[in-house]
C-alpha cells in the first residue's frame, strides 16, 4: 500500500526509517483517537454554549447521539467537569400555596387518568420570582401529555386575575374540547368562584391535589424547577418588563420548540406533539378508580361466597367511590356514580341469604 505522493510501499518506508509496521499503524490509531476526542469536546462546548449551560450531561449526551456521535454519558460528564461546563445547580424550594380556605375543593382526577393525546389534562401552578427591587409572580399551564406550556402570565400580585389570565390564554390558543381536566393544587386562586366559573363555561372539569402532596402535580413542579434553574437563576432582571421579554423567549422559542425533554424520549414538546397521533384520531383519556380490597377478594373467590362481616369502604371527601372504571367520564356521570348501584350492601345480602336458608328449613 503506497502512501499518497510516494511510489514506495508502507513496508519499504518502515524498513528505511527503522520503524515496525505494527508501530506505524498504532500511531495512526492513536492519532485518530485524539482527533475524535477533540471533535467530541468541541461539540460538547458548542452545545453547552448554545443552551447557555442549561443542559446537563444527560441531555448533552442525547444531543450528541442525535448528531450521530455514539458517546457514553460518563465520558461526557468527565469532559464537562474538566472544562467547567456543568449545568447551573438549583436552589431550595419555597412553598407559596395557600390552601386553607372555605371554597369547594374538587376531586383528584389527574392521578387516575391515562393520557392518549393532547388537550386531555392540563396542569397549573404558581411561583414567585425575585427581581432586584421586588417580588413578582408567574402562573403557567402545561399540557400534561406533551409538557408544552399552553398558557402563562406575569403580575406583581398573587390575586386570582393572574392564573385567570394564564387560563384564558391557554383556552384561546388550544381551543380545548369539552371534557378537558384542569388539575392544580388547592390554592385559593384556583378554588375561587371566578376561576371555577371560567372552567364551567368552557366545560372543563376541575381537579385538585390531595393535602400536602405535591406529587400529584409533579410535572408542573418539575417545569418550575427547570425554569428557575435554566433561566431565572442564570440571569439578573432589573424590572418586570425585562423579565417578561426573557421569559417569553424562553417559553415560546426555547422550551416548547428546542429543549430536549427526558420524559418525552429527549424530544421537544413541539416535536412530541407532531409525532403523536392527531387528536381527532386518538382515543379519549382513560380514567380508572381504585377498588377496595374486599371487592377484589369477593371477585377472586366467586360470587357465591358470603362475607357477612365486611363493611363498605369509607372515603375521604377528596376521593371518588371505589369499584369503578370510567373512560372520559363527564361531570354528570361522576356525580351520579354510586357504589350501591353496582354492588349491594354486604349486610343486606347476608341478611337475605339467612332469610332464604331459614325459609327452606321450615318448608
C-alpha positions in Angstrom: 0.0 0.0 0.0 1.8 3.1 -1.2 1.4 6.5 0.6 0.0 9.5 -1.2 2.7 11.2 -3.3 5.1 8.3 -2.9 5.7 5.2 -5.1 7.1 3.3 -2.1 5.0 0.9 -0.1 4.5 1.2 3.7 6.6 -1.9 4.3 9.5 -0.3 2.3 9.2 3.0 4.1 9.2 1.3 7.5 12.3 -0.6 6.6 14.1 2.6 5.6 13.1 4.5 8.7 13.7 1.6 11.1 10.0 1.5 12.3 8.0 -1.6 12.5 4.7 -1.8 10.6 2.8 -2.5 13.9 4.2 0.7 15.4 3.2 2.7 12.3 -0.4 1.5 12.3 -0.5 2.0 16.1 0.4 5.7 15.7 -2.4 6.1 13.1 -4.9 4.7 15.6 -3.7 7.0 18.4 -3.9 10.0 16.1 -7.5 9.0 15.1 -8.4 8.7 18.8 -7.0 12.2 19.6 -8.9 13.7 16.7 -12.1 12.0 17.8 -11.6 13.3 21.3 -11.2 16.8 20.1 -14.3 16.6 17.9 -16.4 15.4 20.8 -15.1 18.0 23.1 -15.7 20.8 20.6 -19.3 19.5 20.1 -19.9 19.5 23.9 -18.7 23.0 24.2 -20.8 24.2 21.3 -24.0 22.6 22.8 -23.3 23.9 26.3 -22.8 27.5 24.9 -25.8 27.3 22.6 -28.1 26.3 25.5 -26.4 28.7 28.0 -25.4 26.0 30.4 -28.9 24.8 30.8 -28.2 21.3 29.6 -26.7 18.7 31.9 -24.6 15.8 30.8 -27.6 13.6 30.1 -29.2 16.0 27.6 -25.8 16.8 26.0 -25.3 13.1 25.5 -28.7 12.8 23.9 -27.9 15.8 21.6 -24.6 14.2 20.6 -26.3 11.0 19.7 -28.8 12.9 17.6 -25.8 14.2 15.7 -24.5 10.7 15.1 -21.8 10.6 17.8 -22.0 7.4 19.9 -20.6 8.5 23.3 -21.1 7.4 26.8 -22.7 9.7 29.3 -20.0 9.2 31.9 -17.4 10.3 29.3 -19.5 13.4 28.6 -19.8 14.2 32.3 -16.0 13.8 32.7 -15.3 16.2 29.8 -17.8 18.7 31.1 -16.3 18.6 34.6 -12.8 19.1 33.2 -13.9 22.1 31.1 -16.0 23.6 33.8 -19.2 23.2 31.8 -21.5 21.7 34.4 -25.1 23.0 34.4 -26.3 25.6 36.9 -27.5 24.0 40.1 -31.0 24.5 41.6 -31.8 26.4 44.8 -34.0 25.3 47.7 -37.8 25.1 47.0 -40.1 27.5 48.8 -43.9 26.8 49.0 -46.3 29.6 48.1 -49.7 28.0 48.0 -52.4 29.0 50.5 -54.9 26.1 50.7 -56.7 26.9 54.0 -59.9 28.5 52.6 -63.6 27.9 52.6 -64.0 27.4 48.8 -65.1 24.0 47.4 -62.3 21.5 46.7 -62.5 19.4 43.6 -61.8 15.6 43.4 -58.4 14.4 42.3 -59.0 13.1 38.8 -55.5 13.6 37.4 -53.8 10.7 39.3 -56.4 8.3 37.8 -56.0 9.3 34.2 -54.1 7.6 31.4 -53.5 10.1 28.6 -53.5 9.3 24.9 -53.3 12.7 23.3 -53.2 16.5 23.8 -55.9 18.6 25.5 -57.0 15.8 27.8 -55.2 17.0 31.0 -53.8 20.5 31.8 -51.7 21.1 35.0 -51.4 24.6 36.5 -49.1 26.1 39.2 -47.9 29.4 40.6 -44.4 30.5 41.6 -42.6 33.6 42.7 -39.6 35.3 41.0 -37.3 37.7 42.9 -36.1 40.8 41.0 -33.6 43.4 42.1 -36.2 45.6 43.9 -39.4 43.5 44.2 -41.1 40.1 44.0 -43.3 39.1 41.1 -45.3 36.0 40.4 -45.7 33.7 37.4 -48.7 31.4 36.6 -48.3 28.7 34.0 -50.5 26.0 32.4 -48.9 22.9 30.8 -50.4 20.1 28.7 -49.6 17.0 30.7 -49.3 14.8 27.6 -46.6 16.8 25.8 -45.3 19.0 28.7 -45.9 22.0 26.5 -46.6 25.4 28.0 -50.0 26.4 26.7 -50.6 29.5 28.9 -48.7 31.8 31.2 -49.0 35.2 32.9 -46.8 37.5 35.0 -48.0 40.0 37.7 -46.9 41.8 40.8 -49.7 40.2 43.0 -51.0 36.7 43.7 -54.6 37.8 43.0 -56.9 35.4 41.1 -56.6 37.5 37.9 -53.1 36.2 37.5 -54.0 32.5 36.9 -57.2 33.6 35.1 -55.1 35.4 32.6 -52.9 32.2 32.0 -56.1 30.1 31.7 -57.7 32.4 29.2 -54.5 32.5 27.1 -54.4 28.7 27.1 -58.1 28.4 26.0 -57.6 30.9 23.2 -54.5 29.1 21.8 -55.6 25.5 22.2 -59.4 25.6 21.9 -59.9 22.5 24.0 -62.9 20.2 23.5 -65.4 19.6 26.3 -64.3 17.2 29.0 -60.8 18.5 29.5 -59.5 18.0 33.1 -57.7 21.0 34.7 -55.5 20.0 37.6 -53.9 22.3 40.2 -53.1 22.5 43.9 -55.7 23.6 46.5 -54.6 27.2 46.4 -57.2 29.9 46.9 -56.6 31.3 43.4 -57.7 28.1 41.7 -60.6 27.3 44.1 -62.2 30.8 44.0 -65.5 31.4 42.3 -64.2 33.4 39.3 -61.8 30.7 38.3 -64.4 27.9 38.7 -66.9 29.9 36.7 -64.5 30.1 33.7 -63.9 26.3 33.9 -67.6 25.7 33.9 -68.3 28.0 31.0 -65.8 26.0 28.8 -67.0 22.6 30.1 -63.6 21.9 31.8 -63.6 19.6 34.8 -61.6 20.8 37.8 -59.2 18.5 39.7 -57.1 19.3 42.7 -54.2 17.6 44.6 -54.5 16.0 48.0 -53.4 17.9 51.0 -49.7 18.3 51.5 -48.9 16.1 48.5 -47.2 17.9 45.6 -46.5 14.7 43.7 -50.0 14.8 42.1 -48.8 17.9 40.3 -45.3 16.7 39.7 -45.0 17.6 36.0 -45.7 21.3 36.7 -43.5 21.3 39.7 -40.7 19.9 37.6 -41.2 22.6 35.0 -40.9 25.3 37.6 -37.6 23.8 38.7 -36.4 23.8 35.2 -37.5 27.4 34.6 -35.7 28.7 37.6 -32.5 26.7 37.2 -32.1 27.3 33.5 -33.4 30.8 33.1 -34.2 32.7 36.3 -31.1 31.9 38.4 -28.8 32.3 35.4 -29.8 36.0 34.8 -30.4 39.3 36.6 -33.6 41.1 35.8 -33.8 44.9 36.6 -37.6 45.2 36.2 -40.8 43.3 35.3 -40.7 44.2 31.6 -37.2 42.8 31.1 -38.2 39.6 32.9 -41.4 39.3 30.7 -39.4 39.6 27.5 -36.9 37.0 28.6 -39.5 34.5 29.9 -41.4 34.8 26.6 -38.3 33.9 24.6 -37.5 31.0 27.0 -41.1 29.6 26.9 -42.2 30.2 23.4 -39.0 29.7 21.4 -36.7 27.6 23.6 -38.6 25.3 25.9 -41.5 24.5 23.6 -39.5 24.1 20.4 -35.9 23.3 21.2 -35.2 21.9 24.6 -35.0 18.1 24.8 -37.3 16.7 27.5 -36.2 13.4 29.2 -39.8 12.4 29.8 -40.6 12.7 26.0 -37.7 10.5 24.8 -35.4 13.5 24.5 -37.6 15.4 22.2 -39.0 18.9 22.4 -42.8 19.3 23.2 -43.4 20.6 19.7 -41.7 17.5 18.2 -43.5 15.2 20.5 -46.9 16.6 19.6 -46.1 16.5 15.9 -45.1 12.8 16.2 -48.1 11.9 18.3 -51.5 10.7 16.9 -53.8 13.5 15.9 -56.4 14.5 18.4 -59.2 13.5 16.1 -57.8 10.0 15.6 -56.7 9.1 19.1 -59.0 7.7 21.8 -60.1 9.6 24.8 -58.2 9.6 28.1 -58.9 6.6 30.3 -59.8 7.1 34.0 -59.6 4.2 36.4 -60.6 4.2 40.1 -59.1 2.1 42.9 -61.2 -0.7 44.3 -61.4 -1.8 47.9 -59.5 -4.9 49.0 -62.7 -6.7 50.0 -64.2 -6.2 46.5 -61.1 -7.8 44.9 -61.3 -10.8 47.3 -65.0 -11.3 46.5 -64.3 -11.2 42.8 -61.5 -13.7 43.0 -63.3 -16.2 45.2 -66.5 -16.1 43.3 -70.0 -14.6 43.5 -71.4 -17.4 45.7 -69.0 -16.8 48.7 -70.6 -14.7 51.5 -68.7 -12.2 53.6 -71.2 -11.1 56.3 -68.5 -9.3 58.4 -67.4 -7.0 55.5 -68.2 -3.3 55.5 -68.5 -0.9 52.7 -65.3 1.1 52.2 -65.1 4.6 53.6 -63.7 7.5 51.6 -62.3 10.9 52.3 -64.1 13.9 50.7 -61.3 14.2 48.1 -61.6 10.6 46.9 -64.1 9.0 44.4 -66.1 5.9 45.3 -64.2 2.7 44.9 -65.1 0.0 42.4 -65.4 1.9 39.2 -63.6 2.2 35.9 -64.5 5.0 33.6 -63.4 6.3 30.2 -63.7 10.0 29.6 -66.2 10.5 32.3 -68.4 13.6 32.3 -69.2 15.6 35.4 -72.7 14.3 35.4 -71.6 10.7 35.2 -69.1 11.2 38.0 -71.8 12.9 40.2 -74.3 10.1 39.5 -71.9 7.3 40.3 -72.9 5.4 43.4 -71.5 2.2 45.0 -74.9 1.0 45.9 -75.9 1.0 42.2 -73.4 -1.8 41.3 -72.6 -3.7 44.5 -75.4 -4.5 47.0 -74.7 -3.7 50.7 -72.9 -6.7 52.2 -75.1 -6.7 55.3 -78.3 -6.7 53.2 -77.0 -9.6 51.1 -76.1 -11.6 54.2 -79.5 -11.0 55.8 -81.3 -12.0 52.6 -79.3 -15.3 52.5 -80.1 -16.1 56.1 -83.8 -15.5 55.5 -83.8 -17.8 52.4 -82.0 -20.5 54.4 -84.4 -20.3 57.3 -87.4 -20.5 55.0 -86.0 -23.6 53.3 -85.6 -25.3 56.7 -89.2 -24.5 57.7 -90.5 -25.9 54.4 
